Amino acid sequence: MSFVFILTLILIGFVGSYISGMVGIGGSIIKYPMLLYIPPLVGLTAFSAHEVSGLNAIQVLFASISGVWAYRKGSYLNKDLIIYMGASVLVGGLVGSFFSTYLPEIAINAVYAVLATIAVVMMFLPKSNDDKGTNLSEVTFNKPLASVLALIVGVASGIVGAAGAFILVPIMIVVLKIPTRMTIASSLAITFISSIGTTAGKIATGQVLLLPAIIMVIASIIGAPLGANAGKKMNTKYLQWILAALILASAIKIWIELFN
């Protein structure tokens, strides 16, 4: 790999993770179009959709580990939620990642376009439930519904190498009515479980480029915490709108390419 290629990967990994950490949306939904379109823009060899999804899967796996570790001693991890949704999203991620190797690039891009469009909507749904007065040990939810929704998200996310947290979090808050702090903690564990299945499938089907993956992981580990710290110190409302516009623009570009 050339120096320019390595530098480009470092910048994509860092910027994508920094922005995702700042506004609280999964980095994979940002990095997918960056990996797909930026290298050829600077005169480098373009990644295929399969290679981009593989890089995304590895990055999400390592990024989620730090999140789970941070909450390992917390009281907000809902074991039932993690078991039911985690098991379903793991199976879905495995199925999606294995199945993706048989899909043409246009199909993988189409799945991303759908997820990106949903993500834009999800970014502006209510993001909080009132935790006050809630006994977290007595929180209940519709287990069959949670399992089915997690399975569907897992399959779609497995195809593009994402973890699906940007969809799972609003589902837990808006649909399943889980308290916000419990949602945040539990979603990290579910994301980690999901990324295990997705990564295993991508590696087994030869969709992961090792050296670019290592570079992306290192850049992401550095960028995400810095972005999270920056997000605590500023009003990210306008940045969220800009990010939503960029994600939507990426989705529209892919939709246009799909129908041309």
C-alpha positions as CSV (number, residue, x, y, z in Angstrom):
1,M,0.0,0.0,0.0
2,S,1.2,3.5,-0.8
3,F,1.6,6.3,1.7
4,V,-1.3,8.1,0.2
5,F,-3.5,5.0,0.5
6,I,-2.6,4.5,4.1
7,L,-3.1,8.2,4.9
8,T,-6.5,8.1,3.2
9,L,-7.6,5.1,5.3
10,I,-6.4,6.8,8.5
11,L,-8.4,9.9,7.7
12,I,-11.5,8.0,6.8
13,G,-11.3,5.9,10.0
14,F,-10.5,8.9,12.2
15,V,-13.1,11.4,10.7
16,G,-15.8,8.8,10.5
17,S,-15.3,7.7,14.1
18,Y,-14.9,11.2,15.4
19,I,-18.2,12.3,13.8
20,S,-20.0,9.2,15.0
21,G,-18.7,9.6,18.5
22,M,-19.8,13.3,18.5
23,V,-23.4,12.8,17.4
24,G,-24.0,9.3,18.7
25,I,-24.7,7.4,15.5
26,G,-23.1,4.2,14.4
27,G,-19.8,4.8,12.5
28,S,-20.5,2.1,9.9
29,I,-23.3,4.1,8.4
30,I,-20.9,7.0,7.9
31,K,-17.8,5.1,6.8
32,Y,-19.6,2.9,4.1
33,P,-19.9,5.8,1.6
34,M,-16.6,7.3,2.6
35,L,-14.8,4.0,1.9
36,L,-16.8,3.5,-1.3
37,Y,-16.3,7.0,-2.8
38,I,-13.3,8.8,-1.3
39,P,-10.4,6.5,-2.5
40,P,-11.3,6.8,-6.2
41,L,-11.8,10.6,-5.8
42,V,-8.1,10.9,-4.8
43,G,-6.9,8.7,-7.6
44,L,-6.7,5.4,-5.6
45,T,-8.1,2.0,-6.4
46,A,-11.7,1.8,-5.4
47,F,-12.9,-0.8,-2.8
48,S,-15.6,-3.1,-3.9
49,A,-18.9,-3.2,-1.9
50,H,-17.9,-6.5,-0.5
51,E,-14.5,-5.2,0.7
52,V,-16.2,-2.1,2.2
53,S,-18.6,-4.2,4.2
54,G,-15.8,-6.4,5.4
55,L,-13.8,-3.4,6.7
56,N,-16.9,-2.0,8.3
57,A,-17.5,-5.3,10.2
58,I,-14.0,-5.4,11.7
59,Q,-14.1,-1.7,12.7
60,V,-17.5,-2.2,14.5
61,L,-16.3,-5.2,16.4
62,F,-13.3,-3.4,17.9
63,A,-15.2,-0.2,18.5
64,S,-18.0,-2.0,20.4
65,I,-15.5,-3.8,22.7
66,S,-14.5,-0.5,24.4
67,G,-18.2,0.4,24.9
68,V,-19.1,-2.9,26.5
69,W,-16.0,-2.7,28.8
70,A,-17.0,0.8,29.9
71,Y,-20.4,-0.5,31.1
72,R,-19.3,-3.8,32.4
73,K,-19.9,-2.8,36.1
74,G,-23.0,-0.7,35.5
75,S,-26.5,-1.5,36.7
76,Y,-28.2,-0.7,33.3
77,L,-27.5,-3.9,31.5
78,N,-30.7,-5.8,30.9
79,K,-29.8,-9.4,30.6
80,D,-33.1,-10.5,29.1
81,L,-32.9,-7.8,26.5
82,I,-29.3,-8.7,25.7
83,I,-30.0,-12.4,25.5
84,Y,-33.2,-12.1,23.3
85,M,-32.0,-9.4,21.0
86,G,-28.4,-10.4,21.1
87,A,-29.1,-14.0,20.0
88,S,-31.4,-12.8,17.2
89,V,-29.1,-10.2,15.9
90,L,-26.1,-12.6,16.1
91,V,-28.0,-15.2,14.0
92,G,-29.2,-12.4,11.6
93,G,-25.6,-11.0,11.3
94,L,-24.2,-14.5,10.5
95,V,-26.9,-15.1,7.9
96,G,-26.6,-11.7,6.3
97,S,-22.8,-11.7,6.2
98,F,-22.6,-15.3,4.6
99,F,-25.4,-14.5,2.2
100,S,-23.7,-11.2,1.1
101,T,-20.9,-13.1,-0.6
102,Y,-23.5,-14.3,-3.2
103,L,-25.0,-10.9,-3.7
104,P,-23.9,-8.6,-6.5
105,E,-22.4,-5.3,-5.5
106,I,-25.6,-3.5,-6.6
107,A,-27.6,-5.5,-4.1
108,I,-25.2,-4.6,-1.2
109,N,-25.3,-1.0,-2.1
110,A,-29.1,-1.1,-2.3
111,V,-29.3,-2.5,1.3
112,Y,-27.0,0.3,2.4
113,A,-29.2,2.9,0.7
114,V,-32.3,1.5,2.6
115,L,-30.5,1.4,5.9
116,A,-29.1,5.0,5.4
117,T,-32.6,6.3,4.5
118,I,-34.0,4.7,7.7
119,A,-31.0,6.0,9.7
120,V,-31.8,9.6,8.7
121,V,-35.4,9.2,9.9
122,M,-34.3,7.5,13.1
123,M,-31.8,10.3,14.0
124,F,-34.8,12.6,14.6
125,L,-37.1,10.2,16.5
126,P,-37.5,10.7,20.3
127,K,-34.2,9.6,21.9
128,S,-35.3,9.5,25.5
129,N,-37.7,7.9,27.9
130,D,-38.2,9.2,31.4
131,D,-35.9,7.1,33.7
132,K,-37.1,8.9,36.8
133,G,-38.9,6.7,39.2
134,T,-38.3,3.6,37.1
135,N,-37.2,0.5,38.8
136,L,-34.8,-0.9,36.2
137,S,-35.1,-4.4,37.7
138,E,-38.8,-4.4,36.8
139,V,-38.5,-3.3,33.2
140,T,-40.4,-5.6,30.8
141,F,-40.7,-5.8,27.0
142,N,-42.3,-7.8,24.3
143,K,-39.8,-10.6,23.9
144,P,-41.1,-12.1,20.6
145,L,-41.3,-8.7,19.0
146,A,-37.8,-7.8,20.2
147,S,-36.4,-11.0,18.8
148,V,-38.1,-10.6,15.4
149,L,-37.0,-7.0,14.9
150,A,-33.4,-7.8,16.0
151,L,-33.3,-10.7,13.5
152,I,-34.4,-8.5,10.6
153,V,-31.9,-5.7,11.6
154,G,-29.2,-8.3,12.0
155,V,-29.6,-9.8,8.5
156,A,-29.6,-6.3,6.8
157,S,-26.7,-5.1,8.9
158,G,-24.7,-8.3,8.3
159,I,-24.9,-7.7,4.5
160,V,-23.3,-4.2,4.7
161,G,-21.0,-5.0,7.7
162,A,-22.8,-2.7,10.1
163,A,-23.9,-3.5,13.6
164,G,-27.3,-1.9,13.3
165,A,-27.1,0.1,16.5
166,F,-28.4,3.2,14.7
167,I,-31.7,1.3,14.2
168,L,-31.7,-0.9,17.3
169,V,-31.5,2.1,19.7
170,P,-34.6,3.9,18.4
171,I,-36.4,0.5,18.3
172,M,-35.7,-0.2,21.9
173,I,-36.7,3.3,23.0
174,V,-39.7,4.0,20.8
175,V,-41.1,0.5,20.1
176,L,-40.1,-1.5,23.1
177,K,-40.3,1.4,25.6
178,I,-37.0,0.6,27.3
179,P,-35.6,3.4,29.5
180,T,-32.9,5.4,27.8
181,R,-29.9,4.7,30.0
182,M,-30.7,1.0,29.9
183,T,-31.0,1.2,26.2
184,I,-27.6,2.8,25.7
185,A,-25.8,0.3,27.9
186,S,-27.7,-2.8,26.6
187,S,-27.4,-1.7,23.0
188,L,-23.6,-1.7,23.3
189,A,-23.6,-5.3,24.4
190,I,-26.0,-6.2,21.7
191,T,-23.9,-4.4,19.1
192,F,-20.8,-6.4,20.3
193,I,-22.7,-9.7,19.9
194,S,-24.0,-8.6,16.5
195,S,-20.5,-7.6,15.3
196,I,-19.1,-11.1,16.3
197,G,-21.5,-12.8,13.9
198,T,-21.0,-10.3,11.1
199,T,-17.2,-10.3,11.4
200,A,-17.1,-14.1,11.5
201,G,-19.2,-14.3,8.4
202,K,-17.1,-11.7,6.5
203,I,-13.8,-13.4,7.4
204,A,-15.1,-16.8,6.5
205,T,-16.2,-15.7,3.1
206,G,-13.0,-13.8,2.4
207,Q,-14.4,-10.3,2.4
208,V,-11.9,-8.7,4.9
209,L,-8.7,-7.0,3.8
210,L,-6.4,-7.4,6.7
211,L,-4.0,-4.5,6.5
212,P,-6.6,-1.8,5.6
213,A,-8.8,-3.3,8.5
214,I,-6.0,-2.9,11.0
215,I,-5.4,0.8,9.9
216,M,-9.1,1.5,10.2
217,V,-9.4,0.0,13.6
218,I,-6.4,2.0,15.0
219,A,-7.8,5.2,13.6
220,S,-11.3,4.5,14.9
221,I,-10.1,3.7,18.4
222,I,-8.4,7.1,18.5
223,G,-11.2,9.1,16.8
224,A,-14.3,7.8,18.6
225,P,-13.4,8.8,22.2
226,L,-12.2,12.3,21.0
227,G,-15.5,12.8,19.1
228,A,-17.5,11.7,22.2
229,N,-15.7,14.2,24.4
230,A,-16.2,17.0,21.9
231,G,-19.9,16.1,21.7
232,K,-20.3,16.6,25.4
233,K,-19.0,20.2,25.1
234,M,-21.0,21.5,22.2
235,N,-24.5,21.7,20.8
236,T,-24.6,19.0,18.1
237,K,-28.0,19.9,16.8
238,Y,-26.8,21.6,13.7
239,L,-24.1,19.1,13.1
240,Q,-26.7,16.4,13.3
241,W,-28.7,18.0,10.6
242,I,-25.6,18.3,8.4
243,L,-24.7,14.7,9.0
244,A,-28.3,13.6,8.2
245,A,-28.1,15.6,4.9
246,L,-24.7,13.9,4.0
247,I,-26.0,10.4,4.8
248,L,-29.2,11.1,2.8
249,A,-27.1,12.5,-0.1
250,S,-25.1,9.3,-0.1
251,A,-28.2,7.2,-0.1
252,I,-29.7,9.3,-3.0
253,K,-26.5,8.9,-5.0
254,I,-26.6,5.2,-4.6
255,W,-30.4,5.1,-5.4
256,I,-29.7,7.1,-8.6
257,E,-26.9,4.7,-9.6
258,L,-29.1,1.7,-8.9
259,F,-31.7,2.9,-11.4
260,N,-29.3,4.1,-14.1
